Amino acid sequence: MPFGDFDAWRRELLWTGVLVQDGDTSVSDEEAGYRYDRYVALADMVDGTEAPQQFTP
């Protein structure tokens, strides 16, 4: 498993996964870009060695 702290990884993935929509002025373009890039990076950490129960509620 590539995560040192799975729960922290999951919390951050869920937070960054609420992608900022076009035209949303409540978040700066820089922050929106950071969140998107971080979400992609977090999703790319999944390597297939994780147990299926880690991804169920």
N, C-alpha and C positions, 0 to 999 in steps of 0.2 A: 504494500500500500504506500503510495507516494506522499501521504499527508502525515505531518508530525502530529497535528491535533485535528482530527476529523471534524469534531463539532465546530471548531473555529472556522475551518474551511467551509463547511456547510452553511454556517451563518453568513459568511461573507459572500458566498455564491448566491444565496437567496437575496441578500441585500442588493448586490450589484445586478442581479437578474431582473430587477424592476427597471427596465431600460427607459431612459428619458425619451419621450416622443418628440418628433419634429414640431417646432413651434412652441414647446414648453419653455417659458421664460423664467420659471422658478429655479432653474439650475443653469449655471454658466455653461457655455459650449465646452470649455476646458474640462469642467467637472464631468459633464456628460461623456466626453471622449474618454476620460480616465476610467469612469465606471464601465464603459463598454469594453475597453481594452483589458481591464482587470477581470471582467466576467469571462472573456475569451481565454485569458491565461489560466484562470481557475478551472474552467471546463477542460482545458487541454491537459490538466494534471491527472485526469482519470486515465489509468493505463490498463484496466481490465483485471487487475489483481484484487480489486475490492470485492468484498462479500456482498451479494445482492441485498441482504437485509440492511445494509448501510444506506440504501437509497429508498427505503420505504419509511413512511411516517411512523 
